[in-house]
Amino acid sequence: MSDDDDGRRRGLLAAGSPARTILLILLAYAVLGAVAGVVWEWVWTPPGQVIAKHQVFYDSYSSLRRVFTGTGLYVLVGAVASAVLAFAVSILVRGRELAVLALVLVGSALAAALMWRVGTLLGPADPATLAAHTTGRDTVPGELSVQGKSPYLVWPFVSLLVLSAVYFAWPGRATPTRRSEADTPPTDHREAGISPAPPR
């Protein structure tokens, strides 16, 4: 069997060394996590807040409702990005399923942290910090944040779910080895019931 055939059977990423596979998977999750943070901040609409007498108030009821959209969009963007990347990894890496499961778990946790970090860095500053140094009345955008701890589990949960579903629906199969002609025993004409042709 050629190296190209083995690479197609086990996946493009699994054809190289284990260190290369580990590096590529973790790098893919890190890059996509950072990109997801940019998208998260881009699609989010900050709530309007007012600073007065060193205190922060919402300028309207609609702004108060937008506080929870940051968490919802984090879950939505993270779930889509995690599902796409996990599907790509499950297709490109075959033959190392247990190792890939561990790598996806670590990579998805890294991506979740990077998405939160990049998104919050690009988003507005904390109004409470601004209120401590503001004496007058001022209108500021609200902070981009995630409420609770469970939204951070979206990346690992979706990645493992997609990976398990693909491996269950399309399990890896071992390719039988080819036997050379020299290893094939000669056929006995008497056993096959074929009489040899008479010499001319």
Summary of the structure (lengths in Angstrom):
residues: 200
radius of gyration: 28.7
end to end distance: 41.3
largest distance: 116.2
contacts: 568
relative contact order: 0.18
helix: 62%
strand: 6%
